[in-house]
Amino acid sequence: LALAPLAFAADKCAVDDGAKFDCGFSGINATGCQSKGCCWSESDTSGVPWCFYPAGAVTTCFALADASAEPFSTAEVSTMRSYFLANVNIEGKGGVVAAPDYSTPGGSYYYHWERDGALTMRAVQETADGSYDVSAYMQSYISWVLNVQSEDDPNDIDVRTEPKYFLPDGEVFDEGWCRPQNDGPGLRAISMMIYAESADADYIQEYLWTGSEGQFNGGAIKHDLDYLLDGWNSNTCDLWEEVQSTDFFWNRVTMKKALVMGASFADSMGDSTSAAAYRSTAASINATLLSGHWTDSYVFESTGREKDGAVIVGFNDGYVAEDGMFAPTSYEVAATVQAYNLAFCNEWAINTNDTAAGIPGVLYGRYPGDNYAGGNPWVLTTAALANLFYRAAAQVKTDGLPDATAQATWADALGVDSFPATTAGAADLFLRAGDSVLLRLRSHVEADDFHLAEQIDRNTGKQISAADLTWSYAEVLNAMTSRGIYEAL
């Protein structure tokens, strides 16, 4: 009888690496794995579990709400926004603290991360509700950027690719860390170009695009965009600062967006030479996105770590409407969500427990097999998924139904028998999907008065790790803003 699970597993262990779901735990061996009725196959590929479920054993836990329901009230969003803004413009010097927490599993988060800061300042603008002076925040941030762009680098790399800086003055962090990180310049440029759409022309010419290399290296925006011309395919650390590669989806899709925006901005500044260079580089990056990151089943982050929440965040932050690649209702996005739902549903007890308790949605994390702080769901990737669904609802409302292949895949991903036949029904489906995800998130943060941490414990559902993570707030505000945009259509 003891051999029965082994025989069962052996019949169904011919599973492609991309379809393997972790069935073990750190330190499990072949005997322990197979005694659970799971498959064992050693692999040299990073991120591929050696102990994995047999084919067909993994099911989704995504739970769709029966009707749309506002996940957070206006007052609750205002509360989260106040926590968010408390982490911005530290001591009036333009820096953004990643989290005002000096003691986390990864040490102190009281630094300005270049990536987090750029995404935060984009959210400061795109989620503004009229209650604060966006221009004042942005001009302080731009002063910060100009300061750190001019610093000598103590780590012998291009200072534009530094991961983080000391607060409040912006000195480069000079201790050991995963560096370089080449996504920062493009993300900063995006944030500053959004501001330039409403900034005074004299301010732009003085600080953002000066027309002279001798004045702020040509301007804060141009200096960051120019890095991408040669740096887009350089070796870099990933979004989570753990592994290195020359080709991460997150980095490339956000760089593409920066360069597409940059080409138009350069044209508006009368710089046709820079515009042409940006367009050419954007085209080079674009040519690698589908060919290098699409498996025919899902979009992956890198060959060393395929299923990664960075992809979901990238679908939002790197989307370029002009070409529609990875549009929120597309087949590629649908298939990715379908695959990632399976991966994250079976990663933690809290997901299956929530579903069993009738709580709609799903929680996402960084990647399957993550062991940082024990490996848990993350607030920011979960909120990014909700944002993606709200953007899909808006796309259906403005552009109509997705194609038949995407419809069938979305139906499976969202757990409905068939995709709605009308645009109104399809838009409502995506709205309910977004609400479902945020309602599950709400169930884990409400007890903390809507303070948002970095992670949610995989077993207890309580918030853990860095407290008041700025990026967590940014992603929830992004999602609720997208929901509001949909409702206003």
Rosetta blueprint (number, residue, H / E / L):
1 L L
2 A L
3 L L
4 A H
5 P H
6 L H
7 A H
8 F H
9 A H
10 A H
11 D H
12 K L
13 C L
14 A L
15 V L
16 D L
17 D H
18 G H
19 A H
20 K L
21 F L
22 D E
23 C L
24 G L
25 F L
26 S L
27 G L
28 I L
29 N L
30 A H
31 T H
32 G H
33 C H
34 Q H
35 S H
36 K L
37 G L
38 C L
39 C E
40 W E
41 S L
42 E L
43 S L
44 D L
45 T L
46 S L
47 G L
48 V L
49 P L
50 W L
51 C E
52 F E
53 Y L
54 P L
55 A L
56 G L
57 A L
58 V L
59 T L
60 T L
61 C L
62 F L
63 A E
64 L L
65 A L
66 D L
67 A L
68 S L
69 A L
70 E L
71 P L
72 F L
73 S L
74 T H
75 A H
76 E H
77 V H
78 S H
79 T H
80 M H
81 R H
82 S H
83 Y H
84 F H
85 L H
86 A L
87 N L
88 V E
89 N E
90 I E
91 E L
92 G L
93 K L
94 G L
95 G E
96 V E
97 V L
98 A L
99 A L
100 P L
101 D L
102 Y L
103 S L
104 T E
105 P L
106 G L
107 G E
108 S L
109 Y L
110 Y L
111 Y L
112 H E
113 W E
114 E H
115 R H
116 D H
117 G H
118 A H
119 L H
120 T H
121 M H
122 R H
123 A H
124 V H
125 Q H
126 E H
127 T L
128 A L
129 D L
130 G L
131 S L
132 Y L
133 D L
134 V H
135 S H
136 A H
137 Y H
138 M H
139 Q H
140 S H
141 Y H
142 I H
143 S H
144 W H
145 V H
146 L H
147 N H
148 V H
149 Q H
150 S L
151 E L
152 D L
153 D L
154 P L
155 N L
156 D L
157 I L
158 D L
159 V H
160 R H
161 T H
162 E L
163 P L
164 K E
165 Y E
166 F L
167 L L
168 P L
169 D L
170 G L
171 E L
172 V E
173 F L
174 D L
175 E L
176 G L
177 W L
178 C L
179 R L
180 P L
181 Q L
182 N L
183 D L
184 G H
185 P H
186 G H
187 L H
188 R H
189 A H
190 I H
191 S H
192 M H
193 M H
194 I H
195 Y H
196 A H
197 E L
198 S L
199 A L
200 D L
201 A H
202 D H
203 Y H
204 I H
205 Q H
206 E H
207 Y H
208 L H
209 W L
210 T L
211 G L
212 S L
213 E L
214 G L
215 Q L
216 F H
217 N H
218 G H
219 G L
220 A H
221 I H
222 K H
223 H H
224 D H
225 L H
226 D H
227 Y H
228 L H
229 L H
230 D H
231 G H
232 W L
233 N L
234 S L
235 N L
236 T E
237 C E
238 D L
239 L L
240 W L
241 E L
242 E L
243 V L
244 Q E
245 S E
246 T L
247 D L
248 F L
249 F H
250 W H
251 N H
252 R H
253 V H
254 T H
255 M H
256 K H
257 K H
258 A H
259 L H
260 V H
261 M H
262 G H
263 A H
264 S H
265 F H
266 A H
267 D H
268 S H
269 M L
270 G L
271 D L
272 S H
273 T H
274 S H
275 A H
276 A H
277 A H
278 Y H
279 R H
280 S H
281 T H
282 A H
283 A H
284 S H
285 I H
286 N H
287 A H
288 T H
289 L H
290 L H
291 S H
292 G H
293 H H
294 W E
295 T L
296 D L
297 S L
298 Y L
299 V E
300 F L
301 E L
302 S E
303 T L
304 G L
305 R E
306 E L
307 K L
308 D L
309 G H
310 A H
311 V H
312 I H
313 V H
314 G H
315 F H
316 N H
317 D H
318 G L
319 Y L
320 V L
321 A L
322 E L
323 D L
324 G L
325 M L
326 F L
327 A L
328 P L
329 T L
330 S L
331 Y H
332 E H
333 V H
334 A H
335 A H
336 T H
337 V H
338 Q H
339 A H
340 Y H
341 N H
342 L H
343 A H
344 F H
345 C H
346 N L
347 E L
348 W L
349 A H
350 I H
351 N H
352 T H
353 N H
354 D H
355 T H
356 A H
357 A L
358 G L
359 I L
360 P L
361 G E
362 V L
363 L L
364 Y L
365 G E
366 R L
367 Y L
368 P L
369 G L
370 D L
371 N L
372 Y H
373 A H
374 G H
375 G L
376 N L
377 P E
378 W E
379 V H
380 L H
381 T H
382 T H
383 A H
384 A H
385 L H
386 A H
387 N H
388 L H
389 F H
390 Y H
391 R H
392 A H
393 A H
394 A H
395 Q H
396 V H
397 K H
398 T H
399 D H
400 G L
401 L L
402 P L
403 D L
404 A H
405 T H
406 A H
407 Q H
408 A H
409 T H
410 W H
411 A H
412 D H
413 A H
414 L H
415 G L
416 V L
417 D L
418 S L
419 F L
420 P L
421 A L
422 T L
423 T H
424 A H
425 G H
426 A H
427 A H
428 D H
429 L H
430 F H
431 L H
432 R H
433 A H
434 G H
435 D H
436 S H
437 V H
438 L H
439 L H
440 R H
441 L H
442 R H
443 S H
444 H H
445 V H
446 E H
447 A H
448 D H
449 D L
450 F L
451 H L
452 L L
453 A L
454 E L
455 Q E
456 I E
457 D L
458 R L
459 N L
460 T L
461 G L
462 K L
463 Q E
464 I E
465 S L
466 A L
467 A L
468 D L
469 L L
470 T H
471 W H
472 S H
473 Y H
474 A H
475 E H
476 V H
477 L H
478 N H
479 A H
480 M H
481 T H
482 S H
483 R H
484 G H
485 I H
486 Y H
487 E H
488 A H
489 L L
